[in-house]
Amino acid sequence: MLRLVSASAVIGVLLAGCQSVELPTQKGMGNIHGRVAARPHKDYVAKAKAKSDAKIRGDYDTTDDGSLVYNATMVNYDELDEVYVGVIGANRKLGSVHAVKGGDDGFTPSSVALAVGDVIRINNAASRPLTFFLAGISSDTFDELPVLAPGASGDIKVTSPGRFELAADEDERISAEVMARPGMAVQRLSSGGHYVFRNLKPGTYKLIFWYWRLGSVEREVVVAADRSVEVSATLAVDTVVR
C-alpha cells in the first residue's frame, strides 16, 4: 500500500501501481524500482493540441501531433537530467561525496539531493576567485568556505536536514538548490529514466521524488522478501499537493 506523506510544491504524481517483476535479489531481500518522468502543465498540452488541430500558431509552437515545441525560455521536461529519487532506510555509504562545479554561469548540476552527513565538493570553475556558502532555506544553517581560486576545490558537509541554497557571495547567478534527508540513498535520473534500489530488508521505506523547480513528493513503500515493488511517477506542475 502506498500513502502520501508530504509534498512541498506544485506537483502531480501518477503512480503506475505496485506489481511484482523478476529482478534478482539476495535471498530474503526485496527491491523498489520504477520510472520517473516530468511533463508540462496539462493546460499547455491541451492548448498545444487544440492549436495543432486548428493549425494556429500563437505564443508557442507545436508539432503536427500537438506536442509543445520548447524555446529557450521554457523548461523542456522531456530533457530534464536532474530528477532525483531517494529512499530512506536503505544501506548506503556514509559520508558520500557529491561533486559540483561553480562556473561563471552557475552550478553544474544545478541541484543536489543527498543524505545528512554527506559532503558537497565544490570546484571553482569560474574565471575569478569565489566565496561559496551553504545557507538553509528551511533553517538558520549557514556554512561558508574560504575564498577559492579558479580551479580550486573545497568541501562543505551537510549536517542537518532540509532545503538549502548553495551559492557564491560574489555573483547571485551562481546558485543551486540542495535537499538533504537523514539516511537517504539517492539516484539522479533523466526524465523517463528507470531507477532501482536493490536488496532492501523487508519493511517500510520512505520514497522521495524530487526536482528542484517543482519540489518533492514522498511515499511510504512496503517491501516484502524476495519481491520487487514498482513505483513509477510523473512530476507535473498542474496539481497542488498540500
Protein Blocks (a to p, Z undefined) as FASTA:
>chain_A
ZZdfbdcbdcddddebjadddddddehiacddddddddddfklmmmmmmmmmnopacfbc
cdfkopacddfkbccfklgcbbccddehiacdehiacdddddfkbccdfbdcddehiacd
dddfbfbdcddddddfkbcbdcddddddehiacddddfbgcddddddfklmklccddddd
ehiacddddehiacddehiaedddddddddfklopcdddddddehiacdddddddfkbcc
ZZ
